[in-house]
Amino acid sequence: MRAPTGGRVLVLAKAPVPGRVKTRLCPPCTPEQAARVAAAALADTIDTVSSCSAHHRVLVVDGSYPATAGWSTHTQRGPGLPERLANAFTDHGRPGEPTLLIGMDTPQLTTGHLDAALELLTVRPGWDAVLGPASDGGWWALGLRDPGPAAALRAIATSTPDTGAATLAALRHSGLRVTLLPMLRDVDVAADAYAVAARCAPDSRFARAVTGCLPDPAVPR
């Protein structure tokens, strides 16, 4: 596969503050342990995006997070997640330049996932949009050739079993040619953390955080 000729990746994230992130990991985690797992997931995600072939990398964060070399960092804008997703594209996308938005909940993703998504949006005639479905019914990535159609996200409920299907339908209803990326698993609850850690390198921050912060699932509690 040839390298994409441009493109930007947006990472929509929440600062890893105890009591504000990964609360569904509690229990078995304490809020502090859940925050460490979240911090590891975000750090691994940033490393992967830093190694992909995008020309621009933007962290769109809720809260405060240290600046990362080669990245721009901006505060999320909007009262709820649908608005924040749409505004991320509006504020940081550029017409005619592929923009791929991901979250911090799939630390198992690779540069291959990202480069393949950007390639699909870059090659002409290609696709107007790419959508990465998540196993819980949501999505882990949305890429657009033009940021305008992201306005449809404002009307889509998030964190439901139908979020991904509704997003796909809205994009196609807007007249976009959409193709699907591989399905990935988000980290929401402890079972997700164990499964995703098994797909990460053993020495990754996320795998080490799961080992250190969650009890061994094979040991009865």
C-alpha positions as CSV (number, residue, x, y, z in Angstrom):
1,M,0.0,0.0,0.0
2,R,1.4,3.4,-0.9
3,A,1.6,6.0,1.9
4,P,-1.3,8.6,2.0
5,T,-0.5,12.0,0.5
6,G,-1.7,14.1,3.4
7,G,-4.4,13.9,5.9
8,R,-4.9,14.6,9.6
9,V,-5.8,12.5,12.6
10,L,-7.9,14.0,15.5
11,V,-7.9,12.2,18.8
12,L,-10.9,13.0,21.0
13,A,-9.9,12.3,24.6
14,K,-10.7,13.0,28.2
15,A,-7.9,13.9,30.6
16,P,-7.1,10.9,32.8
17,V,-8.4,12.3,36.1
18,P,-9.6,9.9,38.8
19,G,-13.3,9.8,39.1
20,R,-13.8,11.3,35.6
21,V,-12.5,8.6,33.3
22,K,-13.2,4.9,32.9
23,T,-15.7,4.9,35.8
24,R,-17.2,1.7,34.5
25,L,-14.0,-0.1,35.5
26,C,-14.9,0.7,39.1
27,P,-15.1,-1.9,40.5
28,P,-12.8,-3.8,40.3
29,C,-10.6,-0.8,39.9
30,T,-10.4,2.2,42.3
31,P,-10.9,5.6,40.6
32,E,-7.1,6.1,40.7
33,Q,-6.4,2.7,39.0
34,A,-9.0,3.4,36.4
35,A,-7.3,6.7,35.6
36,R,-4.0,4.9,35.2
37,V,-5.6,2.5,32.7
38,A,-7.0,5.5,30.9
39,A,-3.7,7.4,30.9
40,A,-2.0,4.3,29.4
41,A,-4.6,3.9,26.7
42,L,-4.3,7.6,25.7
43,A,-0.4,7.5,25.7
44,D,-0.3,4.4,23.6
45,T,-2.9,5.9,21.2
46,I,-0.8,9.1,20.9
47,D,2.3,7.0,20.2
48,T,0.5,5.1,17.4
49,V,-0.8,8.2,15.8
50,S,2.6,9.9,16.0
51,S,4.0,7.0,14.0
52,C,1.4,7.0,11.2
53,S,1.7,8.8,7.9
54,A,-0.7,11.7,8.7
55,H,0.6,15.2,8.1
56,H,-1.2,16.7,11.1
57,R,-2.1,15.4,14.5
58,V,-4.5,17.1,16.8
59,L,-5.5,16.2,20.4
60,V,-9.0,17.5,21.2
61,V,-9.2,17.1,24.9
62,D,-11.7,17.5,27.7
63,G,-9.5,18.8,30.5
64,S,-5.8,19.5,30.7
65,Y,-3.2,17.2,29.1
66,P,0.6,17.9,28.5
67,A,1.6,19.1,25.1
68,T,3.0,16.5,22.8
69,A,5.8,17.2,20.3
70,G,4.4,17.4,16.7
71,W,0.9,17.8,17.9
72,S,-1.5,20.6,18.4
73,T,-3.8,20.5,21.4
74,H,-7.2,22.1,21.7
75,T,-10.1,22.0,24.1
76,Q,-13.3,20.2,23.2
77,R,-16.2,22.4,22.4
78,G,-19.9,21.6,23.0
79,P,-22.3,20.6,25.8
80,G,-22.5,16.9,24.9
81,L,-20.6,14.2,23.0
82,P,-22.5,14.5,19.8
83,E,-21.8,18.2,19.6
84,R,-18.1,17.7,20.5
85,L,-17.7,15.1,17.8
86,A,-19.2,17.4,15.2
87,N,-17.3,20.4,16.4
88,A,-14.0,18.5,16.3
89,F,-14.4,18.1,12.6
90,T,-15.7,21.7,12.1
91,D,-12.9,23.3,14.1
92,H,-10.0,21.1,13.0
93,G,-10.9,19.5,9.7
94,R,-10.0,21.1,6.4
95,P,-12.1,20.8,3.2
96,G,-10.4,18.5,0.7
97,E,-8.0,17.1,3.2
98,P,-8.9,13.7,4.7
99,T,-9.6,13.9,8.4
100,L,-9.8,10.8,10.6
101,L,-11.2,11.1,14.1
102,I,-10.6,8.4,16.8
103,G,-10.9,8.1,20.5
104,M,-8.7,6.9,23.3
105,D,-10.5,3.6,24.0
106,T,-8.8,1.4,21.4
107,P,-5.1,1.2,22.4
108,Q,-4.8,-1.9,20.3
109,L,-5.0,0.0,17.0
110,T,-2.0,0.1,14.8
111,T,-0.4,2.5,12.3
112,G,-1.7,0.1,9.7
113,H,-5.3,0.8,10.7
114,L,-4.7,4.5,10.5
115,D,-2.8,4.5,7.3
116,A,-5.3,2.2,5.6
117,A,-8.2,4.6,6.6
118,L,-6.4,7.6,5.3
119,E,-5.5,5.8,2.1
120,L,-9.1,5.1,1.4
121,L,-10.0,8.8,1.7
122,T,-7.0,10.0,-0.2
123,V,-7.0,7.9,-3.4
124,R,-9.4,9.2,-6.1
125,P,-11.9,8.0,-7.0
126,G,-12.1,6.7,-3.4
127,W,-14.5,7.0,-0.6
128,D,-16.1,10.1,0.9
129,A,-16.1,8.5,4.4
130,V,-14.8,5.6,6.4
131,L,-16.4,4.2,9.5
132,G,-14.7,1.9,12.0
133,P,-17.4,-0.1,13.8
134,A,-17.0,-1.1,17.4
135,S,-18.1,-4.4,18.8
136,D,-20.5,-2.7,21.3
137,G,-22.5,-1.2,18.4
138,G,-20.7,2.2,18.4
139,W,-17.7,3.2,16.3
140,W,-14.0,3.7,17.0
141,A,-13.1,5.8,13.9
142,L,-14.8,8.2,11.5
143,G,-13.0,9.6,8.5
144,L,-14.3,12.2,6.2
145,R,-12.9,13.7,3.0
146,D,-14.7,17.0,3.8
147,P,-15.7,18.0,7.3
148,G,-19.1,19.4,6.4
149,P,-21.1,16.1,6.7
150,A,-20.0,15.8,10.3
151,A,-22.9,18.1,11.2
152,A,-25.1,14.9,11.0
153,L,-23.4,13.7,14.2
154,R,-25.3,16.3,16.3
155,A,-28.5,14.3,15.9
156,I,-27.1,10.9,16.7
157,A,-27.3,9.5,20.2
158,T,-24.0,8.1,21.4
159,S,-23.2,5.1,23.6
160,T,-26.1,3.0,22.4
161,P,-26.1,-0.3,20.6
162,D,-27.4,1.5,17.5
163,T,-24.9,4.4,17.4
164,G,-22.7,2.9,14.6
165,A,-25.7,1.8,12.5
166,A,-27.3,5.3,12.9
167,T,-24.1,7.0,12.0
168,L,-23.6,4.9,8.9
169,A,-27.2,5.5,7.8
170,A,-26.8,9.3,8.3
171,L,-23.6,9.4,6.3
172,R,-25.2,7.5,3.4
173,H,-28.4,9.6,3.6
174,S,-26.1,12.6,3.1
175,G,-25.0,11.1,-0.3
176,L,-21.6,10.0,0.9
177,R,-19.8,6.9,-0.4
178,V,-18.9,5.1,2.9
179,T,-16.8,2.0,3.4
180,L,-16.2,0.2,6.7
181,L,-12.9,-0.3,8.5
182,P,-12.1,-3.4,10.6
183,M,-14.2,-3.8,13.8
184,L,-12.3,-3.1,17.0
185,R,-13.3,-3.5,20.7
186,D,-13.6,-0.4,22.9
187,V,-12.5,-0.5,26.5
188,D,-15.5,0.2,28.7
189,V,-15.6,-2.5,31.4
190,A,-13.1,-4.9,32.9
191,A,-13.9,-7.6,30.4
192,D,-13.0,-5.2,27.6
193,A,-9.8,-4.2,29.2
194,Y,-8.6,-7.8,29.5
195,A,-9.6,-8.6,25.9
196,V,-7.9,-5.5,24.5
197,A,-4.8,-5.9,26.6
198,A,-4.4,-9.4,25.1
199,R,-4.2,-7.8,21.6
200,C,-1.6,-5.2,22.7
201,A,2.1,-5.8,22.9
202,P,2.9,-7.3,26.4
203,D,5.2,-4.3,27.1
204,S,2.7,-1.7,26.0
205,R,1.6,0.9,28.6
206,F,-1.9,-0.4,28.4
207,A,-1.1,-4.1,28.9
208,R,1.1,-3.2,31.8
209,A,-1.6,-1.0,33.3
210,V,-4.2,-3.7,33.1
211,T,-1.9,-6.2,34.7
212,G,-1.0,-3.8,37.5
213,C,-4.5,-2.3,38.1
214,L,-7.0,-5.1,37.4
215,P,-7.1,-8.4,39.3
216,D,-6.2,-11.5,37.3
217,P,-9.5,-12.7,35.8
218,A,-8.4,-16.3,36.3
219,V,-8.2,-15.9,40.0
220,P,-11.6,-16.2,41.8
221,R,-12.6,-13.2,43.8
